[in-house]
């Protein structure tokens, strides 16, 4: 009789609906959290390795078009994606007739504001790309923080509920 009452599944099966709900909520939070941790680990590990490879290639290579081609191969690297966006914006800038070499010339026809307008577009595009990559890297982390902060209180609620039921049973 004593071992049957201490069986975990027997205790959960005989628990009240509130206690079972609390346990189920905590189990779901735990499974979801471990899944997110595993996914983020794989994602960040790949991002780190590919970003490291991209950085090494970037500093070894002299031609940006080769670096751009290599960055297309490294789909998991946030640095490579940011480089591709910056490179594409520079390509648009050079197609519009404003090149970096013409920006350094001292032509009277080109005002200072028009010289640097293209570079401001590149900076804006890079800022947007950086913000997008940061958002991607930190995605799902707030769920982990919320779960880590609320789960102890959910567990405490279940404990208090169980103690109240025990005292009620003793009182009867």
N, C-alpha and C positions, 0 to 999 in steps of 0.2 A: 504494500500500500504506500509506503514512504517513497519508494523510488518512482512509482507511477505519478505521484503528485509533483515530483521535482522534474519530470520530463518537460523539456522546453516546449515542444509542440503541444503537449497537453495543457500546459499553463497558458499558452497563447490562445489555444482553442477555447478555453474556459474563461478567458478574460472578457471584460465588457467591450462594447462596441467603441467606446472612446479610447480605451487602451489599445485596441487593435488598430484604430485609425491613426493614433500617434505612432505606433510601431511601423505601420505601413508608410506613413509620411517620412519617417526617418530613414527607412530602407530605400525609398525612392530617391530622397535627397542624396543618400550615400552612393547609390548606383550612378546617378546622374553626375555627381561630383567626380567620381573615379573615372567615368567616361570622358568628361571634360579634361581632367588632368592628363589622361593618356593621349587624347587628341592634341592638346596644347604642347605636350612634351614632344610628340612627333613633329608637329608643325614648326616649333621653335628650333628643334635640332636640325631639321632640314634647312630652315632659313639661315641658321648660323653657318652651317657647312657650305651652303651655296654662296652666301655673302662673302665668306672668307675666300672661296675660290674666285669669285668675281673680283674682289679687291686685289688679289694677287695678279690676276690677268690684267686688270686695269692698269696697275703700276708697271707691269712688264711691257705692255703693248704701247706702240707709238701712234697707231691709227685708230681714231674713234669709230670708224665704220667697222673695224674688226671687233672692237669692244662691244659695239651695238649688236653684231651678229652673235657674239658669245653670250650677251645678256639675254637674248631670245631663248637660248638653250637652258638657262638657269631660271626656270619659272617659279621656283620657291624662294628666290632671293629678293627681299625687299629693296636692297641696294640696286640690284639690276633693274627692277621695275622703275625705280626713281630715275636711274640713268636713262632708261629708254624714253621716259617722258621728257626729261631735259633735252635729250638728243633730238627728239621729234620737234620740240619747240625751237631749238636752234636751227633745225632744218627749215622750218617755216620762216624763221627770221632771215635766213640766207636766201630763200626763194623770193621773199618780198623785196629783195634788193638791198637790204641793210645787212652788211656783213661786219664782222668784228674788225676787219682791217679798215673798212670805210668809216667805222666809228672812231678810229684813232686818227683819221686824217683831219686836217684842219681846213676843210672846205668851208667857205663862207655861206654856201647855199644850205648847209645842214645845220639846223639849230641844235643847241645842247639837248633840249627836250626831245627832239626827234631822234637824236643819237642814242639816247638811253631808254626810249620807250620800248624798244624791242627787248632789251635786257630786263626791263621790269616785267614783261610778259613771261620771260624765262623764269625769273625769280618767283613770280606768282604760281606758275605751273609746278615748280619744284616744291613750293610750300604746300600746295594742294596735294601733291603726291606724297609728301612726307606725312601730312595729316591723315591721309587715307591709309598709309602703311601702319602708322601708329594705331589707328582705329582697328585695323585687322589684327594686329599683334595683341591688342588688349581685349579683343572680343571674347565674351563669355567669362572673363575674370570677375566682373561685378556679381555674376551669379554665384561664383565660388565664395566671394566675400560675404554676400548676403546669407548664403547657406551656412557658412562658418559662424556667422554672428547669431543666427536665429535657431539653429539646431539645438544648442544647449538649453534654450528656453523651452523649446517644444518638448525635449526630454524631461526637463524639470516639471513641466505641466503634467506629463504622463505619470511621473513619480508622485507628485502631489495628489493627483486623481486616484492613483492606486492606494496611497496611504489613507486617503479619506474613505475609500470603499472598505479598506481593512478595518478601520476604526468603526465604521458603520456596522460591519459584520460582527465585530467583537461586542458592540453595544447591543445587538439583537440577541 
